[in-house]
Amino acid sequence: MYTQLEQRGMTQPPINISTLQNMKHKNQPIACITAYDASYAALVDEAGIDLVLVGDSLGMVIQGHDTTIPVTVDDIIYHSKAVSRGLHRAFLVADMPFMSYTKLSMALDNAVRLMQEGGVMMVKLEGGDDQVEIVEHLARHDIPVCAHLGLKPQSVHKLGGFKVQGREPDKAQEMLVSAKRLQDAGADIVLLECVPNEAGKLITEALEVPVIGIGAGPDVDGQILVLYDLLGITLGRTPKFVKNFQADCNSPLAAVQSYVNEVKDGGYPEPEHCFS
Ligand code: KIV
């Protein structure tokens, strides 16, 4: 059923790209999370999450791989379809998987599939200067884009592990320049993973578009966590930036609500979750 106009009049209308932009300008923190199925999508939506990502982290947390590299466009579409059926209010973003955006036409075709078949509202790609042209191409076709900088898990084998990025001042400056170029090319959101607090702050203050962090310190415009990490059911080693919100809550819904509250009131991340 077509409900867009009806929903606009609700007290909590669906989040769109303008809502997220306004939240940045009003200093209202954006609470984001990953989800991979309809039941959890409905739960995180009820908890007040603003943005849901169907992340290629599904390769690790759902499929049990060591990295995100085996994930395919079909996998992302399958999970996006399920998640989109569970959401009413949250803005839905999905990852472009490894090697699905190496050429302009390929990037456009795959982004269109994620939107048309998966029902997502924005695509996320891991990128730096080499992806500026791709972002420009997608933006020219009115595809909303989130550019993922800092630790790029699809590059794990090139990086030699999941490592903090931008610790050296020149590397933080390079990341800032890339972030600005991606914004100028049309990126609507920048996501920073595993960077020191100072780099998170520097880039957030320099950009017009919202900056969402995961292990990027408290000074970004919003936080994102992998749902299963937040629920304390991480497979293997828990990253430093993760907080188990279920430890003090008696249900997954209460845990996600507690995460939303702590993002909104600045209680999360605490210094122990940050990199210097
Ligand atoms: O794939 C994913 O879940 C992500 C988050 C870590 C931001 O990219």
Residues whose N, C-alpha, C, O or C-beta is under 5 A from the ligand:
A	BS01	KIV	T34 G55 D56 S57 I214 I224
